[in-house]
């Protein structure tokens, strides 16, 4: 597995997160399809990130102000834009995973017809969908949200540092 981390500062109307990095896990798990989805769900659950849904990724810029998000790709391919308009583009395939800290803008700009991911959130956090600049209440929520206790993929304690 190859792991890449990077911090995203505020961009346009998207707040991003300058404290907790985005983590890209290339080849986190082997396989494809239903069996891989179940393995991602078990992996996330075992590290305190209960899986919540299976689906694609919205094609519009959005972020979550109430939760960090883990995504595990289990079928198809996609290109995501992270960080808001003009942000960083990453290509994903089955077995890849992402950790998106609260406030991180993301959208799907291309996906194969069969593209699917598992979505998971730290235990006790419920996601929202934000499509406009954060108001003071949203900024307060994001600042108060605890950093992830464990990495959703490796299970390590704490959060990685940005690179």
C-alpha positions as CSV (number, residue, x, y, z in Angstrom):
1,X,0.0,0.0,0.0
2,X,1.2,3.5,-0.8
3,X,0.0,6.3,1.4
4,X,-0.1,10.0,0.4
5,X,-1.0,12.9,2.7
6,X,-1.6,16.5,2.0
7,X,-3.2,19.5,3.7
8,X,-5.7,21.7,1.9
9,X,-6.2,25.3,2.9
10,X,-9.4,27.3,2.3
11,X,-10.2,27.6,-1.4
12,X,-12.9,29.9,-2.8
13,X,-16.0,29.1,-0.7
14,X,-14.8,25.7,0.5
15,X,-13.3,25.7,4.0
16,X,-11.1,22.5,3.7
17,X,-9.0,21.6,6.7
18,X,-5.6,23.0,7.4
19,X,-5.1,20.9,10.6
20,X,-6.0,17.3,9.6
21,X,-4.6,16.0,6.2
22,X,-6.4,14.2,3.4
23,X,-5.0,10.7,3.2
24,X,-5.0,8.7,0.0
25,X,-4.3,5.0,0.4
26,X,-3.3,3.4,-2.9
27,X,-4.0,-0.3,-3.0
28,X,-5.3,-0.5,0.6
29,X,-7.0,-3.8,-0.2
30,X,-6.9,-6.2,-3.1
31,X,-9.9,-7.4,-5.0
32,X,-13.0,-6.0,-6.5
33,X,-16.8,-6.1,-6.3
34,X,-19.0,-7.2,-3.4
35,X,-16.3,-9.1,-1.6
36,X,-14.1,-6.0,-1.6
37,X,-17.0,-3.8,-0.4
38,X,-17.5,-6.2,2.5
39,X,-13.8,-6.2,3.3
40,X,-13.7,-2.4,3.4
41,X,-16.8,-2.4,5.6
42,X,-15.1,-4.8,8.1
43,X,-11.8,-2.8,8.0
44,X,-13.5,0.5,8.7
45,X,-15.8,-1.0,11.4
46,X,-12.8,-2.6,13.1
47,X,-11.1,0.7,13.4
48,X,-14.1,2.6,14.8
49,X,-15.5,3.9,11.5
50,X,-18.9,2.2,11.1
51,X,-19.8,1.9,7.4
52,X,-22.9,3.9,6.5
53,X,-23.6,3.5,2.8
54,X,-22.6,2.2,-0.6
55,X,-23.0,4.4,-3.7
56,X,-21.1,6.8,-6.0
57,X,-19.8,10.2,-5.2
58,X,-21.8,13.4,-5.9
59,X,-20.7,15.4,-9.0
60,X,-21.0,18.7,-7.3
61,X,-18.6,20.4,-4.8
62,X,-19.6,19.7,-1.2
63,X,-18.1,19.1,2.2
64,X,-19.2,17.8,5.6
65,X,-19.2,20.0,8.6
66,X,-20.2,17.4,11.2
67,X,-18.0,14.4,10.4
68,X,-14.8,13.1,8.9
69,X,-15.3,10.7,6.0
70,X,-13.6,7.5,4.9
71,X,-14.2,6.1,1.4
72,X,-13.3,2.7,0.1
73,X,-13.5,2.1,-3.7
74,X,-14.7,-1.3,-4.5
75,X,-15.7,-1.3,-8.2
76,X,-15.0,1.0,-11.3
77,X,-12.8,4.0,-11.6
78,X,-13.2,7.7,-11.0
79,X,-11.5,11.0,-10.9
80,X,-12.2,13.3,-7.9
81,X,-11.5,16.9,-7.4
82,X,-10.6,17.7,-3.8
83,X,-10.4,21.1,-2.2
84,X,-13.1,23.0,-4.1
85,X,-13.1,24.7,-7.6
86,X,-9.7,24.2,-9.3
87,X,-8.6,21.8,-6.6
88,X,-6.4,18.7,-6.6
89,X,-7.5,15.9,-9.0
90,X,-6.9,12.3,-8.0
91,X,-7.7,9.1,-9.9
92,X,-9.1,6.1,-8.0
93,X,-9.6,2.5,-8.7
94,X,-10.8,-0.6,-6.7
95,X,-8.8,-1.1,-3.5
96,X,-8.0,2.6,-3.0
97,X,-9.3,4.4,0.0
98,X,-9.5,8.1,1.2
99,X,-9.8,9.9,4.5
100,X,-11.4,13.3,4.0
101,X,-11.3,15.4,7.1
102,X,-14.3,17.6,8.0
103,X,-14.5,20.6,5.7
104,X,-12.7,19.0,2.8
105,X,-14.4,19.8,-0.5
106,X,-14.9,16.9,-2.9
107,X,-16.7,16.0,-6.0
108,X,-16.6,13.4,-8.7
109,X,-15.6,14.8,-12.1
110,X,-15.5,11.5,-14.0
111,X,-16.7,7.9,-13.1
112,X,-17.1,4.7,-14.9
113,X,-20.7,3.6,-15.1
114,X,-20.1,0.9,-12.4
115,X,-18.1,3.1,-9.9
116,X,-19.1,2.5,-6.3
117,X,-17.6,3.3,-2.9
118,X,-18.2,2.4,0.8
119,X,-18.7,5.5,3.0
120,X,-17.9,5.4,6.7
121,X,-17.6,7.9,9.5
122,X,-16.1,7.8,13.0
123,X,-18.4,6.3,15.6
124,X,-20.8,8.9,16.9
125,X,-20.4,11.3,13.9
126,X,-23.3,11.9,11.5
127,X,-22.7,13.5,8.1
128,X,-24.3,16.5,6.6
129,X,-23.9,17.9,3.1
130,X,-22.7,21.5,2.7
131,X,-22.8,23.2,-0.7
132,X,-22.0,26.8,0.2
133,X,-19.5,28.8,2.3
134,X,-19.6,27.9,6.0
135,X,-21.3,30.3,8.3
136,X,-20.0,30.9,11.8
137,X,-22.0,28.0,13.2
138,X,-20.5,25.6,10.7
139,X,-17.0,26.9,11.3
140,X,-17.5,26.4,15.1
141,X,-18.8,22.8,14.5
142,X,-15.8,21.9,12.4
143,X,-13.3,23.4,14.8
144,X,-14.9,21.6,17.7
145,X,-15.1,18.2,15.9
146,X,-12.5,15.9,17.5
147,X,-9.7,14.6,15.3
148,X,-10.1,11.0,14.3
149,X,-9.0,8.7,17.1
150,X,-7.9,6.0,14.7
151,X,-6.9,5.8,11.1
152,X,-9.8,4.1,9.2
153,X,-7.4,1.9,7.1
154,X,-4.3,1.3,9.2
155,X,-5.9,1.5,12.6
156,X,-3.1,3.6,13.9
157,X,-3.9,5.9,16.8
158,X,-4.2,9.7,16.1
159,X,-4.0,11.5,12.8
160,X,-1.2,11.7,10.3
161,X,0.7,14.9,9.7
162,X,0.3,16.7,6.4
163,X,3.1,16.4,3.8
